[in-house]
């Protein structure tokens, strides 16, 4: 990968003709109200960017994108309703022309791979300077890709998840403290099957118990 070429900041369009630049319409999704407001205000200072909608839940994004004709969705990776990764996958189906930029507070190794596989084309830290975020938005809008080099380096450390899809699903369902019976009912599995999946996940993560396995899998970006 050619990080230097990929991550050059894309400058604002110059107003040589005195005409207003075409505004890139953005939907911003973050469950932290103050953070969302600050990012929206800073992006609003850019000549060519317009935040047309702000939402606090992942399950509100697709409707907002379709309603406002947004060209870019800037998504926090962790949100109620749906994660940024889940939203990116939905947008790829429901609004394929909308580019996705994922913001993360975590440098977990599996996140970058999962973000790219979900259809996101921008991936950078939540505390990145606004000119870096604006540059990422412009790059993705042009059809390119923008990946934070530090996050890319972290991604190379972790490798693929050893968990199967079912083990991942069961471990994720257990992450809120759900009982085996509740997990079994939610996933339409027998309790014995759920116990087997949990046992496999505990073994593969080198953990002593299910909560330790969940923490390890989360730290590695596998959940």
N, C-alpha and C positions, 0 to 999 in steps of 0.2 A: 504494500500500500504506500502511496506517495503522500504522506501526511502533510508535508510542507505545501504542496500544490493544493491539496484538498482544503486545508484549513486557513489559507490566506483570507483575511477579512475582506468581504465583498463591500466595496464602498457605496455610499449613497449615490444615486444618479445625479449628475450635474444638471443644473437648470440653465443650459446654454441658450435656450430659445425663449426663456421666460415663461414657458408653459408649466403647468403643474404636472409632476410625475404621476404615473398611474399608481394608485394606492394598492398595496397588497393587503387583502382582507384576512384578518387573523381572528380565530377563536382561541381564547386563553382559558385553560382549565387547571385549577389548583384549589385544593380545599382549604388552604390557609388564606383567609380574606386579606390580611395585611400584605402578605407576599404577592398575592395576585394583583392587588391594587397598585403596589409599587412597580411591578413589572409592566402593567398596562400603562401606567403614567409615563414611564421611561420610554417604552416603545412608541407612545403617542407623540414624543418629541421628534421622532424620525420623520423626515419629509415624505417618505414613500410607504410608510406602514400605518395601518389603521386597525386597531382592536375593535371588531364589530360586536363581539359578545364575550362576556366573562361568565364562567360557570364554576361551581364548587364541587360538582360530582361527575364522575366518569360517565354515568349513564345519561347525562344531559348533553354530552358533546355532539353526538351524531345529529340530533335534532337541530342544535344550534348551527352546526356547519351547513346543513341543508337549508335551513330557514334564511340564513344570511348570505349564502353563496360564498362561504369562506374558502380561501385558497390554501391556507396554512392553519393547522391546529397545533398549538404549543401545549403539551400535556405534561403535568407532573406525573411521575411514574407511580406514586402511591396516592390513591384517592378512594373515597367511599363510592359504592355503586358499581364501579368497574375500574381496574387499574389502567394506567396509561398504555400498557402493552396490550391489554384486551381491547381498549378503545381503538388503538392503531389498527388492529386486525379487523375490527368492524368497519372502520373507515375505508380500508382497502377494498371491502366489498360494497359498502353503501355509498361512498363518496370517493371513488378511485382517483379523481383529479385533485383531491385535497392532500397536500404534502404534510407529513407529520414530523414534528421536532419534539423529542422526549427530553425532559429535564429530570435529573436525579440528584438526590442528596447523597447517594451511596455509590461507592466505586466497586460494587459487588461484581465479581468476574463474569457471572452468567448473564448479567443484564444486557450488555451490549449485543451479544449473540441473539438473545431473545428479542431485543428491540428491532434488530435488523430483519429477523425472520418474520416479525409481525408486520413489516412493511414500513417502519419508520426510516427516514433518510437523514434525520438530524439527531444527534445525541450529545448532550453536554451537561455540565454541572449546573445545578440550580443557582449557585452563587457566581456564575460567570458574569463578567462585565457586560453591560447592555450592548456595547458595540459588537461583542462576540456573538451574542444572541441574535442581534439584528443581522449580522453577517451570515449566520447560519440560516436564518429565515430566507434571506435573499438567495443564498446558494440552493436551498431546497426548492424554492419557487422557480428557479431557473432549470430545475430538473437534476441538479447535482446532489451531492451528499456531503454532510459536514459532521465529522466525528472529533470530539475533544481528544487530543493526543494522550493526555494523562489517563482518561478513561479507557482508551484503546489499549494502553500499556497494561492497565490493571486487568483487562479482559483476557490478555494473553496468558495470565497466570493461572486462571481457574480451570480451564478445560471443560469438557462436556459433562453434563450431569450423568451420574451412574444410575439414576432412578428411572424406572419405566414410567410411562404415562399414568398408569393406574396407581403406582406407588406415590407418584407426585400428587395425584388427585386426592388420595386418602390422607397423605401427610398434610396437604393444604387444608383439608376439611377438619383435621385434628388441631389446627393451629389456634383455634379459638377456645380450646378446652373441651370440645364436644366428646361425648362418650362414644364407645364403640357402637352401641345400639343406635345412637343418633346418626353416626356416620353411615352405618349400614343402611338405615332407612333412607337417608338423603341420596345415597349413591346406588340404591337398589342392589345391594350386595348382602351376603350372609355375614353374620358377625364373625364367624370363623375365617372367612375370606379377608375381612378387614384386618383381623389380628395378624394374619399371614403377611399382608402388605405392609403393615406397620413394623412387623418384625424384620422383614426384608430391608425396609428403609433404615431402620436403626442399625442393622448390620452394615449396610453399604456406606453409611455416613460415619461409621466408627463411633457411634454414640452409645450411651448407657441406657437411655430411655427415650420415649417419644418426644418429650419437650426439648431435650438436647439435640435430637435428630432434626427437629424443626428449626432450631436456632442455627445449626450448622448449614442446613439446606438454604435457609434465608441468607446467611452470610455469604454463601457461594453463589447466590442469585439463581438457585435451582427452583425456587418456589415463586 
